[in-house]
Amino acid sequence: MSLVQAPTSEFVGRQVELDRLGGLLAGGARLITLVGPGGIGKTRLVGEFVRRVHRARSHLVYWASLAELEGDCRATAQDVVQSAVCTFGGGSNYSADRAVLVLDNCEHLLGAVGPLIADLLAAAPGLTILATSREPIGWVDEYIVTVPPLSPVQSLELFRQRAELVGWVIPDDSQQLAVAARICRRVDHNPLFIRLAAARLRHQPPAMVLRELSGGADDKRLRWTHGARAGTEARHRGVYDVLAWSFALCGVREQLLLERLSVFAAGHQTDDGESPHRGIELDAVIAVCADDILPAGQIEHLLERLTERSLLSVHLTPAAMSWYLVESVQVFARDRLHHRDRAAAELLSARHRRYFCDKVAAGHVGWHSPADKSWIDSVGQEIRSAVEVSRPLPVPLPARTPSLWSELSQAERDVAVFAAAGWPNSAIAVRRHSSVRTVDAQVATIRQKLMIASRNEIARHIPEELAERVRHESERRPRRTSRVARYR
């Protein structure tokens, strides 16, 4: 059996990143980590690269997928990594002392995987580790390869390919291509989000898909799903699932700051790559977001952590920096902000609006040049963003909260009880005579319906009448057994 699995769908662009990976491998790099936000294509990129390495027969290639492992299962993570390494051996057409180990999806296991990587690299001089993660591993000689969004041309190519899969052909018509290009821009040129947008064409034309991407309170992207029941991981079945996975890995203050940043207008890198569209400066973040819970002195560090976790983007110049949330993250964070505390969200919006109104009042004397007009437009967009945040959600929170549990099916409620009791998905599957993939999908659906970021939050939504059952199942919770993932 092949050491590297065949691709399951199209591969678009990424030649710069492929060349970079090839140069690092040829130069003897020991740890190369591909970092970037969820859905950006890290796994697909490293898969394409190692397939080329495998075809060249220059290295043995092994693949360990860590996505399904739970974040606290240190022993299982060790078993997976060690099982992949222990299979290293000579092949008749390979150099026995040159091997590549891919560790896919490390971000939730950094505490377990980081020390193991250091030990493996010290013990195996001919080993190169390719890791994918939403943040760096933290090894001293780690090479970090940031996986960027697709270019506008590549995004449009991918969207047209995916649209054709669902039976919607986008012709070479300037107006229809313009709508498709705007859809790609509104989903941040993120490959997974482009695929999700194309899947919507099963139900409605591109113009209606674009209207769902309003960026405002009526934006519908968080309710999108992939539509596919096979070939997709639970955390990649929808925009909400992708972002909730990353959000759940953040600390409490990181989560709170990300939510508060949603009052700022969404930004994006301009096509020339030289400047951000609507960047946020540190002074503005402190003025709007800092308080007793988030002291001003901690804001810069928290911004750096959110950037490390690929939830916040940063633009650096030789003399300054600014940050921005891409639109999908902003929509997600704003939704979380409203559900956390609507009154606090309105107060934060008022602080944001007042800050930029004061900037307009202080800066009006210099409104002469085109650059000044660009600045005015940016400030105006921030004020419009504050107004948008203060608008009510389509369904008011007080009327919505009590009904969330009732939206679950009976099977989903049963799974939720086991999850709240601390049962791993594999044990739930055995108990319910189901498959792990089915339980993974059910847990993802539960999180989406309850509007929560992580599995750990399910317990907060368990009705009082089921609390005793949760306690009972918690006492009966089975001990985890090691699960080994090996790609031979």
Number of C-alpha atoms within 10 A of each C-alpha: 6 10 15 21 14 10 11 8 9 9 14 16 15 18 10 9 18 17 12 13 23 15 12 17 18 9 9 12 17 22 25 23 29 27 26 25 26 26 21 21 24 25 19 16 22 22 20 19 16 26 18 15 18 19 10 10 14 16 23 24 25 24 26 23 20 23 17 17 22 14 18 12 14 16 13 21 27 17 15 22 24 16 16 21 20 8 12 18 13 13 11 7 10 16 15 15 14 18 23 24 22 25 25 21 24 25 23 21 20 20 14 18 21 15 14 16 21 16 11 16 15 12 10 14 12 16 24 23 23 23 26 29 24 25 26 25 26 14 14 8 11 15 19 17 18 17 18 16 19 20 17 16 12 17 26 22 16 23 25 21 18 22 23 15 14 14 11 18 12 15 10 8 8 9 10 14 16 12 16 26 20 19 26 28 18 20 24 24 26 23 23 20 29 26 20 23 28 27 25 20 20 14 10 11 12 22 14 13 21 19 13 17 21 15 20 17 16 16 18 16 22 19 12 18 19 19 13 9 12 8 9 13 16 23 22 20 23 25 26 25 27 21 22 24 18 22 23 17 17 16 12 10 14 21 19 19 21 26 23 25 27 28 32 27 27 23 19 23 19 11 11 7 9 11 15 20 17 24 22 22 13 15 12 14 20 17 13 22 24 17 10 6 11 16 11 17 10 13 20 14 12 19 22 16 17 23 20 18 24 20 24 20 23 20 18 12 9 5 5 8 13 16 23 27 25 21 22 23 27 26 28 21 25 24 18 22 26 21 18 14 11 18 12 13 23 20 13 22 26 18 17 25 23 15 17 20 16 10 13 16 9 10 13 11 8 9 14 9 9 9 10 14 13 13 16 17 13 17 20 17 17 23 23 16 22 25 16 18 26 20 14 14 17 9 9 12 15 10 9 10 14 12 11 14 18 12 13 17 12 10 11 18 18 13 23 26 24 24 23 22 22 21 21 20 23 18 21 24 18 12 11 12 9 13 14 17 18 14 23 21 18 21 23 26 19 23 21 18 15 19 20 22 22 18 18 14 16 22 17 9 16 16 11 9 8 11 15 10 14 21 16 13 18 17 11 12 16 13 9 13 11 15 14 19 19 17 17 14
